[in-house]
Amino acid sequence: MTLSLSAEIEKSLMARAHARGVSLDDYLQELVAREAGLPDATAPRQRFDNLSGLLLNSPLAGANLGLERPKDYPRPVDLG
């Protein structure tokens, strides 16, 4: 199958694929599988190069879990 995309759409999809840490081909496979109603197991596994990529693309991102950080201040550390 061949898919012809405008340069603008291709650039946008490339950026999204890069942000997820996958190739454009893998990203398109994931999109098509999702639209076809296939289970997530058929989608390629994502690889994240850093923690922010993992957190931003987590299935729990935007879930409004209401997690809170402790409000205590850090202890002073003697480095000498």
N, C-alpha and C positions, 0 to 999 in steps of 0.2 A: 504494500500500500504506500502511496506517496501523498504527502501533505504539503501543499504550498502555502506558506505564510508570508505576510507582508514583513518588511524589515522591522517595522515598529513592534509588531506582535512577537516576532522572534527574539528581539532584544529584551523585551519584557519577560518572556518565558525563560530566557537564558539567565537573567538576573534572579528570578525566583528559584530556578534550579540550583544556581550557585549558592544562594542563601540557605538552601536546604542541604547543601553538600553532596548533590547528586549530579549526574550528567543530564543534559537536555533530553536525551533519549529515555533515560530512566524516569525523569519527571513526567514526560508525556505519557509513558506507559502507565504511571500511577494515576494520572488524570483520567485517561481513557478507561482504566479498570474501575475507577470510582464511579464514573458516569455509566458504565455498563452494569453496575450493581454487583460487581465481584467482591468477594471478601478481601479485607486488608492483607491477608496472608499472601496474596498473589502480587502485591506491590513489592518493589525492591526495597531491601533494608536500607535505611538511611545511615550515612556516616557523617559524624560531626567532628570538625577539626578543633572546636573549642567549646567551652561550657556555655557561652552565650548562644551559640547555634543550637545546642541541645535544648536549652530552656525556652528559647523563642519558638522552636518547632515541636515542642512537647505536645502530646495529645491532651495534656491538662492545661495548656496555655489558654488563658481566657475563661477558665472554669470558675473563677471567683470563689476559690476555696476558703478564703478568709484566714489564711495563715498569717501569724504575727511573729515578729522578731522580739526577743527579750529586750526590755527597755533599760537594762542595767548597762553601765559604762564599762569599757574594757579596763583590765587591771594594768597598772604601770609595770613595765618590764625593764629590769636592769640588764643592759647589754655590756656592762663593763666588767 
